[in-house]
Amino acid sequence: MGAPLGNKNAVKNRIWSDAIRRAVLQGKRLDKLAEAIITAAEGGDITALKEIGDRLEGKATQVMAGENGPVELVITWAKEAQKAE
């Protein structure tokens, strides 16, 4: 379950991410990194190939399936037992 609307906790303290983003976006570093991933994929690096596929086609949807197709998850709450008088 995701965070409630308006929750800003995920954007706090992203010092490392912000520093990398700034460095990558300067000059042609992003192009060099993209070239490195493509070269690695051409060399047989499965992780690099998967990254390229995920970026171009999107990540594959994960489906939970049982013997008879997709699994349906149903959650119910039982009412609290009535107290004896």
N, CA, C and O atoms as a CHARMM CRD file, in Angstrom:
* protein
*
  340
    1    1 MET  N      0.85200  -1.17100   0.00000 PROA 1      0.00000
    2    1 MET  CA     0.00000   0.00000   0.00000 PROA 1      0.00000
    3    1 MET  C      0.89600   1.23200   0.00000 PROA 1      0.00000
    4    1 MET  O      1.89700   1.28400   0.71600 PROA 1      0.00000
    5    2 GLY  N      0.53700   2.20000  -0.79000 PROA 2      0.00000
    6    2 GLY  CA     1.33400   3.41200  -0.90300 PROA 2      0.00000
    7    2 GLY  C      1.07900   4.36700   0.24800 PROA 2      0.00000
    8    2 GLY  O      0.17800   4.17700   1.06500 PROA 2      0.00000
    9    3 ALA  N      1.89500   5.38500   0.27900 PROA 3      0.00000
   10    3 ALA  CA     1.76400   6.41300   1.30700 PROA 3      0.00000
   11    3 ALA  C      0.51400   7.25400   1.02200 PROA 3      0.00000
   12    3 ALA  O      0.07100   7.34700  -0.12200 PROA 3      0.00000
   13    4 PRO  N     -0.04700   7.86300   2.06600 PROA 4      0.00000
   14    4 PRO  CA    -1.22200   8.71300   1.85500 PROA 4      0.00000
   15    4 PRO  C     -0.88500   9.90400   0.96300 PROA 4      0.00000
   16    4 PRO  O      0.26700  10.33200   0.89200 PROA 4      0.00000
   17    5 LEU  N     -1.90500  10.43600   0.28000 PROA 5      0.00000
   18    5 LEU  CA    -1.70400  11.60900  -0.57300 PROA 5      0.00000
   19    5 LEU  C     -1.11500  12.75200   0.23400 PROA 5      0.00000
   20    5 LEU  O     -1.52400  12.99200   1.37000 PROA 5      0.00000
   21    6 GLY  N     -0.17400  13.44400  -0.33700 PROA 6      0.00000
   22    6 GLY  CA     0.44900  14.56700   0.34200 PROA 6      0.00000
   23    6 GLY  C      1.64800  14.19700   1.19300 PROA 6      0.00000
   24    6 GLY  O      2.31300  15.08500   1.72800 PROA 6      0.00000
   25    7 ASN  N      1.94600  12.91200   1.33600 PROA 7      0.00000
   26    7 ASN  CA     3.07400  12.45700   2.13800 PROA 7      0.00000
   27    7 ASN  C      4.36400  12.83500   1.42200 PROA 7      0.00000
   28    7 ASN  O      4.57700  12.42700   0.28100 PROA 7      0.00000
   29    8 LYS  N      5.21800  13.60100   2.06900 PROA 8      0.00000
   30    8 LYS  CA     6.47000  14.07800   1.47900 PROA 8      0.00000
   31    8 LYS  C      7.69900  13.35800   2.03500 PROA 8      0.00000
   32    8 LYS  O      8.82500  13.76900   1.75500 PROA 8      0.00000
   33    9 ASN  N      7.50700  12.29600   2.81600 PROA 9      0.00000
   34    9 ASN  CA     8.64300  11.60100   3.43100 PROA 9      0.00000
   35    9 ASN  C      9.58300  10.99800   2.39300 PROA 9      0.00000
   36    9 ASN  O     10.78900  10.92100   2.62900 PROA 9      0.00000
   37   10 ALA  N      9.05700  10.57200   1.25900 PROA 10     0.00000
   38   10 ALA  CA     9.88400   9.92600   0.24200 PROA 10     0.00000
   39   10 ALA  C     10.88000  10.89100  -0.39000 PROA 10     0.00000
   40   10 ALA  O     11.91000  10.45100  -0.90100 PROA 10     0.00000
   41   11 VAL  N     10.60500  12.18700  -0.37000 PROA 11     0.00000
   42   11 VAL  CA    11.50400  13.14100  -1.01400 PROA 11     0.00000
   43   11 VAL  C     12.49500  13.75900  -0.04000 PROA 11     0.00000
   44   11 VAL  O     13.35500  14.53800  -0.45100 PROA 11     0.00000
   45   12 LYS  N     12.39200  13.43300   1.22500 PROA 12     0.00000
   46   12 LYS  CA    13.31400  13.96900   2.22500 PROA 12     0.00000
   47   12 LYS  C     14.64500  13.22800   2.17300 PROA 12     0.00000
   48   12 LYS  O     14.69300  12.04300   1.84400 PROA 12     0.00000
   49   13 ASN  N     15.69900  13.92100   2.49500 PROA 13     0.00000
   50   13 ASN  CA    17.01800  13.31000   2.67400 PROA 13     0.00000
   51   13 ASN  C     17.50600  12.51900   1.46800 PROA 13     0.00000
   52   13 ASN  O     18.06200  11.43200   1.61900 PROA 13     0.00000
   53   14 ARG  N     17.30500  13.04500   0.30700 PROA 14     0.00000
   54   14 ARG  CA    17.80600  12.39500  -0.89500 PROA 14     0.00000
   55   14 ARG  C     19.11700  13.03400  -1.32400 PROA 14     0.00000
   56   14 ARG  O     19.30300  13.36900  -2.49400 PROA 14     0.00000
   57   15 ILE  N     20.00900  13.19800  -0.38500 PROA 15     0.00000
   58   15 ILE  CA    21.27500  13.86800  -0.63900 PROA 15     0.00000
   59   15 ILE  C     22.06900  13.12700  -1.71100 PROA 15     0.00000
   60   15 ILE  O     22.57300  13.74500  -2.64900 PROA 15     0.00000
   61   16 TRP  N     22.18200  11.82600  -1.58000 PROA 16     0.00000
   62   16 TRP  CA    22.95900  11.02200  -2.51900 PROA 16     0.00000
   63   16 TRP  C     22.31600  11.06100  -3.90200 PROA 16     0.00000
   64   16 TRP  O     23.00900  11.28000  -4.89600 PROA 16     0.00000
   65   17 SER  N     21.01400  10.85300  -3.98000 PROA 17     0.00000
   66   17 SER  CA    20.32100  10.88600  -5.27000 PROA 17     0.00000
   67   17 SER  C     20.45600  12.24500  -5.92900 PROA 17     0.00000
   68   17 SER  O     20.69200  12.33100  -7.13400 PROA 17     0.00000
   69   18 ASP  N     20.31000  13.30400  -5.15400 PROA 18     0.00000
   70   18 ASP  CA    20.42500  14.65200  -5.70200 PROA 18     0.00000
   71   18 ASP  C     21.82800  14.92400  -6.23200 PROA 18     0.00000
   72   18 ASP  O     21.98700  15.54300  -7.28400 PROA 18     0.00000
   73   19 ALA  N     22.84200  14.46400  -5.50900 PROA 19     0.00000
   74   19 ALA  CA    24.23300  14.67500  -5.94500 PROA 19     0.00000
   75   19 ALA  C     24.50700  13.92800  -7.25000 PROA 19     0.00000
   76   19 ALA  O     25.14200  14.47000  -8.15400 PROA 19     0.00000
   77   20 ILE  N     24.03600  12.69900  -7.34900 PROA 20     0.00000
   78   20 ILE  CA    24.23400  11.91600  -8.57700 PROA 20     0.00000
   79   20 ILE  C     23.48900  12.56400  -9.73700 PROA 20     0.00000
   80   20 ILE  O     24.02400  12.67400 -10.84000 PROA 20     0.00000
   81   21 ARG  N     22.25300  12.99200  -9.48700 PROA 21     0.00000
   82   21 ARG  CA    21.45200  13.62900 -10.53200 PROA 21     0.00000
   83   21 ARG  C     22.16600  14.87400 -11.08100 PROA 21     0.00000
   84   21 ARG  O     22.24100  15.06500 -12.29400 PROA 21     0.00000
   85   22 ARG  N     22.68200  15.70700 -10.19400 PROA 22     0.00000
   86   22 ARG  CA    23.39400  16.91200 -10.62800 PROA 22     0.00000
   87   22 ARG  C     24.62300  16.55100 -11.46700 PROA 22     0.00000
   88   22 ARG  O     24.86600  17.15500 -12.51200 PROA 22     0.00000
   89   23 ALA  N     25.38900  15.56900 -11.00700 PROA 23     0.00000
   90   23 ALA  CA    26.61400  15.17800 -11.71300 PROA 23     0.00000
   91   23 ALA  C     26.30100  14.59100 -13.08700 PROA 23     0.00000
   92   23 ALA  O     26.98700  14.89100 -14.06300 PROA 23     0.00000
   93   24 VAL  N     25.27400  13.76100 -13.16300 PROA 24     0.00000
   94   24 VAL  CA    24.91700  13.10800 -14.42300 PROA 24     0.00000
   95   24 VAL  C     24.40600  14.11100 -15.44200 PROA 24     0.00000
   96   24 VAL  O     24.69900  13.99700 -16.63200 PROA 24     0.00000
   97   25 LEU  N     23.65500  15.07800 -14.98600 PROA 25     0.00000
   98   25 LEU  CA    23.04700  16.03200 -15.90400 PROA 25     0.00000
   99   25 LEU  C     24.01400  17.09400 -16.42000 PROA 25     0.00000
  100   25 LEU  O     23.67100  17.84300 -17.33400 PROA 25     0.00000
  101   26 GLN  N     25.20900  17.17100 -15.85300 PROA 26     0.00000
  102   26 GLN  CA    26.21300  18.12700 -16.31900 PROA 26     0.00000
  103   26 GLN  C     26.90100  17.57000 -17.55900 PROA 26     0.00000
  104   26 GLN  O     27.32200  16.41300 -17.57600 PROA 26     0.00000
  105   27 GLY  N     27.01000  18.37500 -18.56800 PROA 27     0.00000
  106   27 GLY  CA    27.75400  17.97200 -19.76100 PROA 27     0.00000
  107   27 GLY  C     27.14800  16.76800 -20.43800 PROA 27     0.00000
  108   27 GLY  O     25.92600  16.63300 -20.50700 PROA 27     0.00000
  109   28 LYS  N     28.01100  15.88300 -20.94300 PROA 28     0.00000
  110   28 LYS  CA    27.55700  14.71900 -21.69300 PROA 28     0.00000
  111   28 LYS  C     27.69000  13.43700 -20.87900 PROA 28     0.00000
  112   28 LYS  O     27.78600  12.35100 -21.45100 PROA 28     0.00000
  113   29 ARG  N     27.69600  13.54800 -19.57700 PROA 29     0.00000
  114   29 ARG  CA    27.85300  12.36100 -18.73900 PROA 29     0.00000
  115   29 ARG  C     26.71100  11.37500 -18.93000 PROA 29     0.00000
  116   29 ARG  O     26.93300  10.16500 -18.93100 PROA 29     0.00000
  117   30 LEU  N     25.51000  11.87200 -19.08900 PROA 30     0.00000
  118   30 LEU  CA    24.36000  10.98700 -19.26700 PROA 30     0.00000
  119   30 LEU  C     24.50800  10.17200 -20.54700 PROA 30     0.00000
  120   30 LEU  O     24.19600   8.98100 -20.57300 PROA 30     0.00000
  121   31 ASP  N     24.98500  10.81900 -21.60500 PROA 31     0.00000
  122   31 ASP  CA    25.22400  10.10900 -22.86500 PROA 31     0.00000
  123   31 ASP  C     26.29800   9.03600 -22.69500 PROA 31     0.00000
  124   31 ASP  O     26.17000   7.93700 -23.23500 PROA 31     0.00000
  125   32 LYS  N     27.34900   9.35100 -21.95100 PROA 32     0.00000
  126   32 LYS  CA    28.42100   8.37600 -21.71000 PROA 32     0.00000
  127   32 LYS  C     27.90700   7.17300 -20.92300 PROA 32     0.00000
  128   32 LYS  O     28.27400   6.03300 -21.21100 PROA 32     0.00000
  129   33 LEU  N     27.05800   7.43000 -19.92700 PROA 33     0.00000
  130   33 LEU  CA    26.49400   6.33100 -19.14400 PROA 33     0.00000
  131   33 LEU  C     25.57800   5.46200 -19.99900 PROA 33     0.00000
  132   33 LEU  O     25.59600   4.23600 -19.88700 PROA 33     0.00000
  133   34 ALA  N     24.78800   6.08600 -20.84200 PROA 34     0.00000
  134   34 ALA  CA    23.90500   5.33300 -21.73600 PROA 34     0.00000
  135   34 ALA  C     24.73500   4.46200 -22.68300 PROA 34     0.00000
  136   34 ALA  O     24.40100   3.29900 -22.91300 PROA 34     0.00000
  137   35 GLU  N     25.80900   5.02200 -23.22700 PROA 35     0.00000
  138   35 GLU  CA    26.70500   4.25800 -24.10700 PROA 35     0.00000
  139   35 GLU  C     27.31000   3.06800 -23.36900 PROA 35     0.00000
  140   35 GLU  O     27.43200   1.97800 -23.92700 PROA 35     0.00000
  141   36 ALA  N     27.68700   3.28500 -22.10700 PROA 36     0.00000
  142   36 ALA  CA    28.29000   2.20300 -21.31700 PROA 36     0.00000
  143   36 ALA  C     27.30000   1.06400 -21.11700 PROA 36     0.00000
  144   36 ALA  O     27.67900  -0.10500 -21.17700 PROA 36     0.00000
  145   37 ILE  N     26.03400   1.39700 -20.88000 PROA 37     0.00000
  146   37 ILE  CA    25.01600   0.35200 -20.69700 PROA 37     0.00000
  147   37 ILE  C     24.80300  -0.40900 -22.00000 PROA 37     0.00000
  148   37 ILE  O     24.68600  -1.63400 -21.99600 PROA 37     0.00000
  149   38 ILE  N     24.75200   0.31200 -23.10900 PROA 38     0.00000
  150   38 ILE  CA    24.56600  -0.33600 -24.40900 PROA 38     0.00000
  151   38 ILE  C     25.75300  -1.24800 -24.73600 PROA 38     0.00000
  152   38 ILE  O     25.56800  -2.36700 -25.21300 PROA 38     0.00000
  153   39 THR  N     26.96500  -0.76500 -24.47900 PROA 39     0.00000
  154   39 THR  CA    28.16200  -1.57300 -24.72700 PROA 39     0.00000
  155   39 THR  C     28.15900  -2.83100 -23.86400 PROA 39     0.00000
  156   39 THR  O     28.49600  -3.91700 -24.33600 PROA 39     0.00000
  157   40 ALA  N     27.77400  -2.67600 -22.58600 PROA 40     0.00000
  158   40 ALA  CA    27.71200  -3.83200 -21.68800 PROA 40     0.00000
  159   40 ALA  C     26.67600  -4.84300 -22.17900 PROA 40     0.00000
  160   40 ALA  O     26.92500  -6.04800 -22.14200 PROA 40     0.00000
  161   41 ALA  N     25.52700  -4.36700 -22.63500 PROA 41     0.00000
  162   41 ALA  CA    24.48300  -5.26600 -23.14000 PROA 41     0.00000
  163   41 ALA  C     24.96000  -6.00300 -24.39400 PROA 41     0.00000
  164   41 ALA  O     24.70700  -7.19700 -24.55400 PROA 41     0.00000
  165   42 GLU  N     25.64600  -5.28700 -25.27400 PROA 42     0.00000
  166   42 GLU  CA    26.18700  -5.91600 -26.48500 PROA 42     0.00000
  167   42 GLU  C     27.22700  -6.97500 -26.14300 PROA 42     0.00000
  168   42 GLU  O     27.42300  -7.93100 -26.89300 PROA 42     0.00000
  169   43 GLY  N     27.90000  -6.79400 -24.99200 PROA 43     0.00000
  170   43 GLY  CA    28.89900  -7.75400 -24.54500 PROA 43     0.00000
  171   43 GLY  C     28.30400  -8.93800 -23.79300 PROA 43     0.00000
  172   43 GLY  O     29.03500  -9.82000 -23.34100 PROA 43     0.00000
  173   44 GLY  N     26.98200  -8.96100 -23.65700 PROA 44     0.00000
  174   44 GLY  CA    26.33700 -10.10500 -23.02100 PROA 44     0.00000
  175   44 GLY  C     25.94300  -9.88400 -21.57000 PROA 44     0.00000
  176   44 GLY  O     25.52200 -10.83000 -20.90400 PROA 44     0.00000
  177   45 ASP  N     26.06600  -8.67200 -21.06500 PROA 45     0.00000
  178   45 ASP  CA    25.68100  -8.37800 -19.68000 PROA 45     0.00000
  179   45 ASP  C     24.15400  -8.38300 -19.58500 PROA 45     0.00000
  180   45 ASP  O     23.48900  -7.46700 -20.06700 PROA 45     0.00000
  181   46 ILE  N     23.61500  -9.41500 -18.96400 PROA 46     0.00000
  182   46 ILE  CA    22.16500  -9.59200 -18.85900 PROA 46     0.00000
  183   46 ILE  C     21.51600  -8.45700 -18.06900 PROA 46     0.00000
  184   46 ILE  O     20.42000  -8.01600 -18.41600 PROA 46     0.00000
  185   47 THR  N     22.17200  -7.98000 -17.01700 PROA 47     0.00000
  186   47 THR  CA    21.61800  -6.89000 -16.21500 PROA 47     0.00000
  187   47 THR  C     21.47800  -5.62900 -17.05200 PROA 47     0.00000
  188   47 THR  O     20.46600  -4.93400 -16.95800 PROA 47     0.00000
  189   48 ALA  N     22.48200  -5.32400 -17.87200 PROA 48     0.00000
  190   48 ALA  CA    22.42500  -4.15600 -18.74500 PROA 48     0.00000
  191   48 ALA  C     21.32400  -4.32500 -19.79000 PROA 48     0.00000
  192   48 ALA  O     20.59400  -3.38000 -20.08800 PROA 48     0.00000
  193   49 LEU  N     21.21000  -5.51800 -20.33800 PROA 49     0.00000
  194   49 LEU  CA    20.17100  -5.79500 -21.32700 PROA 49     0.00000
  195   49 LEU  C     18.78100  -5.62500 -20.71500 PROA 49     0.00000
  196   49 LEU  O     17.88700  -5.05600 -21.34100 PROA 49     0.00000
  197   50 LYS  N     18.60500  -6.11900 -19.49500 PROA 50     0.00000
  198   50 LYS  CA    17.33100  -5.98500 -18.79300 PROA 50     0.00000
  199   50 LYS  C     17.01900  -4.51300 -18.54100 PROA 50     0.00000
  200   50 LYS  O     15.87200  -4.09100 -18.69400 PROA 50     0.00000
  201   51 GLU  N     18.00900  -3.73700 -18.16000 PROA 51     0.00000
  202   51 GLU  CA    17.81700  -2.30700 -17.91600 PROA 51     0.00000
  203   51 GLU  C     17.34700  -1.60000 -19.17800 PROA 51     0.00000
  204   51 GLU  O     16.44000  -0.76900 -19.12900 PROA 51     0.00000
  205   52 ILE  N     17.96000  -1.92800 -20.30000 PROA 52     0.00000
  206   52 ILE  CA    17.55300  -1.31400 -21.56500 PROA 52     0.00000
  207   52 ILE  C     16.10900  -1.70700 -21.89000 PROA 52     0.00000
  208   52 ILE  O     15.30100  -0.86200 -22.27400 PROA 52     0.00000
  209   53 GLY  N     15.79700  -2.97600 -21.73600 PROA 53     0.00000
  210   53 GLY  CA    14.43300  -3.43800 -21.99500 PROA 53     0.00000
  211   53 GLY  C     13.41300  -2.75800 -21.09900 PROA 53     0.00000
  212   53 GLY  O     12.34400  -2.35500 -21.55800 PROA 53     0.00000
  213   54 ASP  N     13.74600  -2.63100 -19.81700 PROA 54     0.00000
  214   54 ASP  CA    12.83400  -1.97500 -18.86700 PROA 54     0.00000
  215   54 ASP  C     12.60100  -0.52000 -19.24700 PROA 54     0.00000
  216   54 ASP  O     11.48700  -0.01600 -19.10900 PROA 54     0.00000
  217   55 ARG  N     13.63500   0.15700 -19.72200 PROA 55     0.00000
  218   55 ARG  CA    13.50400   1.57700 -20.08400 PROA 55     0.00000
  219   55 ARG  C     12.72800   1.76400 -21.38500 PROA 55     0.00000
  220   55 ARG  O     11.96600   2.72000 -21.52800 PROA 55     0.00000
  221   56 LEU  N     12.92500   0.84300 -22.33800 PROA 56     0.00000
  222   56 LEU  CA    12.26000   0.99200 -23.63100 PROA 56     0.00000
  223   56 LEU  C     10.83800   0.44300 -23.63700 PROA 56     0.00000
  224   56 LEU  O      9.93500   1.05000 -24.21100 PROA 56     0.00000
  225   57 GLU  N     10.64200  -0.70800 -22.99600 PROA 57     0.00000
  226   57 GLU  CA     9.35100  -1.39100 -23.04700 PROA 57     0.00000
  227   57 GLU  C      8.56200  -1.27900 -21.75200 PROA 57     0.00000
  228   57 GLU  O      7.36700  -1.57500 -21.73300 PROA 57     0.00000
  229   58 GLY  N      9.20300  -0.86100 -20.67800 PROA 58     0.00000
  230   58 GLY  CA     8.55400  -0.83600 -19.36800 PROA 58     0.00000
  231   58 GLY  C      8.76900  -2.16900 -18.67500 PROA 58     0.00000
  232   58 GLY  O      9.01300  -3.18700 -19.32400 PROA 58     0.00000
  233   59 LYS  N      8.67700  -2.15600 -17.36900 PROA 59     0.00000
  234   59 LYS  CA     8.88600  -3.39300 -16.61500 PROA 59     0.00000
  235   59 LYS  C      7.71700  -4.33500 -16.82900 PROA 59     0.00000
  236   59 LYS  O      6.57100  -3.91100 -16.98200 PROA 59     0.00000
  237   60 ALA  N      8.03100  -5.61500 -16.83800 PROA 60     0.00000
  238   60 ALA  CA     6.99100  -6.62800 -17.03300 PROA 60     0.00000
  239   60 ALA  C      6.05600  -6.65300 -15.83100 PROA 60     0.00000
  240   60 ALA  O      6.48500  -6.47600 -14.69100 PROA 60     0.00000
  241   61 THR  N      4.77600  -6.87400 -16.10300 PROA 61     0.00000
  242   61 THR  CA     3.78300  -6.97600 -15.04200 PROA 61     0.00000
  243   61 THR  C      3.93100  -8.32100 -14.36500 PROA 61     0.00000
  244   61 THR  O      4.06700  -9.34800 -15.03000 PROA 61     0.00000
  245   62 GLN  N      3.90300  -8.31700 -13.04900 PROA 62     0.00000
  246   62 GLN  CA     3.98800  -9.56600 -12.30500 PROA 62     0.00000
  247   62 GLN  C      2.58600 -10.03800 -11.98600 PROA 62     0.00000
  248   62 GLN  O      1.78700  -9.29700 -11.41400 PROA 62     0.00000
  249   63 VAL  N      2.28800 -11.27800 -12.36000 PROA 63     0.00000
  250   63 VAL  CA     0.97600 -11.84800 -12.10300 PROA 63     0.00000
  251   63 VAL  C      1.14900 -13.06200 -11.21900 PROA 63     0.00000
  252   63 VAL  O      1.96500 -13.94200 -11.49600 PROA 63     0.00000
  253   64 MET  N      0.37400 -13.09800 -10.15400 PROA 64     0.00000
  254   64 MET  CA     0.37600 -14.29100  -9.30700 PROA 64     0.00000
  255   64 MET  C     -0.64000 -15.25200  -9.91000 PROA 64     0.00000
  256   64 MET  O     -1.80200 -14.89100 -10.09300 PROA 64     0.00000
  257   65 ALA  N     -0.21500 -16.45600 -10.21700 PROA 65     0.00000
  258   65 ALA  CA    -1.12600 -17.41700 -10.82000 PROA 65     0.00000
  259   65 ALA  C     -1.05000 -18.74000 -10.08800 PROA 65     0.00000
  260   65 ALA  O      0.02200 -19.18200  -9.67500 PROA 65     0.00000
  261   66 GLY  N     -2.18800 -19.35200  -9.93800 PROA 66     0.00000
  262   66 GLY  CA    -2.26700 -20.68300  -9.34300 PROA 66     0.00000
  263   66 GLY  C     -2.53400 -21.69400 -10.43800 PROA 66     0.00000
  264   66 GLY  O     -2.32800 -21.41300 -11.61900 PROA 66     0.00000
  265   67 GLU  N     -2.99000 -22.86200 -10.04800 PROA 67     0.00000
  266   67 GLU  CA    -3.24800 -23.92300 -11.02000 PROA 67     0.00000
  267   67 GLU  C     -4.37100 -23.55600 -11.98500 PROA 67     0.00000
  268   67 GLU  O     -4.37200 -24.00100 -13.13300 PROA 67     0.00000
  269   68 ASN  N     -5.32700 -22.74800 -11.52600 PROA 68     0.00000
  270   68 ASN  CA    -6.49800 -22.41900 -12.34900 PROA 68     0.00000
  271   68 ASN  C     -6.49200 -20.97300 -12.80800 PROA 68     0.00000
  272   68 ASN  O     -7.56100 -20.39800 -13.01300 PROA 68     0.00000
  273   69 GLY  N     -5.33700 -20.37300 -12.97600 PROA 69     0.00000
  274   69 GLY  CA    -5.26300 -18.99900 -13.43900 PROA 69     0.00000
  275   69 GLY  C     -4.86800 -18.04800 -12.32900 PROA 69     0.00000
  276   69 GLY  O     -4.31200 -18.46200 -11.31300 PROA 69     0.00000
  277   70 PRO  N     -5.16200 -16.75600 -12.52800 PROA 70     0.00000
  278   70 PRO  CA    -4.78300 -15.74000 -11.53700 PROA 70     0.00000
  279   70 PRO  C     -5.37600 -16.02200 -10.16100 PROA 70     0.00000
  280   70 PRO  O     -6.47300 -16.56800 -10.04000 PROA 70     0.00000
  281   71 VAL  N     -4.63200 -15.63900  -9.13000 PROA 71     0.00000
  282   71 VAL  CA    -5.06300 -15.84500  -7.75600 PROA 71     0.00000
  283   71 VAL  C     -5.81100 -14.59900  -7.29200 PROA 71     0.00000
  284   71 VAL  O     -5.33900 -13.47900  -7.48800 PROA 71     0.00000
  285   72 GLU  N     -6.95900 -14.79100  -6.68500 PROA 72     0.00000
  286   72 GLU  CA    -7.72200 -13.67000  -6.14200 PROA 72     0.00000
  287   72 GLU  C     -7.52000 -13.66300  -4.63700 PROA 72     0.00000
  288   72 GLU  O     -7.70900 -14.68000  -3.96900 PROA 72     0.00000
  289   73 LEU  N     -7.13400 -12.51000  -4.11000 PROA 73     0.00000
  290   73 LEU  CA    -6.91600 -12.35700  -2.68100 PROA 73     0.00000
  291   73 LEU  C     -8.08400 -11.58200  -2.10200 PROA 73     0.00000
  292   73 LEU  O     -8.36100 -10.45700  -2.51800 PROA 73     0.00000
  293   74 VAL  N     -8.76500 -12.18500  -1.14700 PROA 74     0.00000
  294   74 VAL  CA    -9.91100 -11.54000  -0.50900 PROA 74     0.00000
  295   74 VAL  C     -9.60200 -11.42000   0.97500 PROA 74     0.00000
  296   74 VAL  O     -9.25000 -12.40000   1.63200 PROA 74     0.00000
  297   75 ILE  N     -9.73700 -10.21000   1.48800 PROA 75     0.00000
  298   75 ILE  CA    -9.48900  -9.97300   2.91200 PROA 75     0.00000
  299   75 ILE  C    -10.79600  -9.52200   3.54200 PROA 75     0.00000
  300   75 ILE  O    -11.43600  -8.58700   3.06000 PROA 75     0.00000
  301   76 THR  N    -11.18700 -10.18100   4.61100 PROA 76     0.00000
  302   76 THR  CA   -12.40200  -9.79000   5.31700 PROA 76     0.00000
  303   76 THR  C    -12.08300  -9.63600   6.79500 PROA 76     0.00000
  304   76 THR  O    -11.17500 -10.28300   7.31900 PROA 76     0.00000
  305   77 TRP  N    -12.82900  -8.78400   7.45200 PROA 77     0.00000
  306   77 TRP  CA   -12.67800  -8.57800   8.87300 PROA 77     0.00000
  307   77 TRP  C    -13.93500  -9.08400   9.56300 PROA 77     0.00000
  308   77 TRP  O    -15.05300  -8.73400   9.18500 PROA 77     0.00000
  309   78 ALA  N    -13.73900  -9.89300  10.55400 PROA 78     0.00000
  310   78 ALA  CA   -14.87700 -10.39200  11.30900 PROA 78     0.00000
  311   78 ALA  C    -15.24000  -9.37000  12.38400 PROA 78     0.00000
  312   78 ALA  O    -14.36700  -8.74400  12.98400 PROA 78     0.00000
  313   79 LYS  N    -16.53500  -9.21500  12.61300 PROA 79     0.00000
  314   79 LYS  CA   -16.94800  -8.29700  13.66600 PROA 79     0.00000
  315   79 LYS  C    -16.52400  -8.87700  15.00800 PROA 79     0.00000
  316   79 LYS  O    -16.48500 -10.09200  15.20600 PROA 79     0.00000
  317   80 GLU  N    -16.21600  -7.98300  15.90500 PROA 80     0.00000
  318   80 GLU  CA   -15.80200  -8.41200  17.23300 PROA 80     0.00000
  319   80 GLU  C    -16.93900  -9.19000  17.87900 PROA 80     0.00000
  320   80 GLU  O    -18.09500  -8.77200  17.81400 PROA 80     0.00000
  321   81 ALA  N    -16.62400 -10.30200  18.49200 PROA 81     0.00000
  322   81 ALA  CA   -17.65900 -11.14300  19.14300 PROA 81     0.00000
  323   81 ALA  C    -18.39600 -10.32600  20.19200 PROA 81     0.00000
  324   81 ALA  O    -17.79900  -9.56600  20.95400 PROA 81     0.00000
  325   82 GLN  N    -19.69700 -10.50500  20.20600 PROA 82     0.00000
  326   82 GLN  CA   -20.49200  -9.77700  21.17900 PROA 82     0.00000
  327   82 GLN  C    -20.15400 -10.26900  22.58200 PROA 82     0.00000
  328   82 GLN  O    -20.02600 -11.46700  22.83300 PROA 82     0.00000
  329   83 LYS  N    -20.01400  -9.31000  23.47900 PROA 83     0.00000
  330   83 LYS  CA   -19.66400  -9.66300  24.86000 PROA 83     0.00000
  331   83 LYS  C    -20.90100 -10.19800  25.57300 PROA 83     0.00000
  332   83 LYS  O    -22.01700  -9.71700  25.37600 PROA 83     0.00000
  333   84 ALA  N    -20.67000 -11.19200  26.39300 PROA 84     0.00000
  334   84 ALA  CA   -21.78300 -11.75100  27.18700 PROA 84     0.00000
  335   84 ALA  C    -22.24900 -10.72200  28.19400 PROA 84     0.00000
  336   84 ALA  O    -21.43900 -10.01100  28.78900 PROA 84     0.00000
  337   85 GLU  N    -23.54900 -10.64500  28.38200 PROA 85     0.00000
  338   85 GLU  CA   -24.11500  -9.67700  29.31900 PROA 85     0.00000
  339   85 GLU  C    -24.04500 -10.16900  30.72800 PROA 85     0.00000
  340   85 GLU  O    -24.48000  -9.47500  31.64700 PROA 85     0.00000
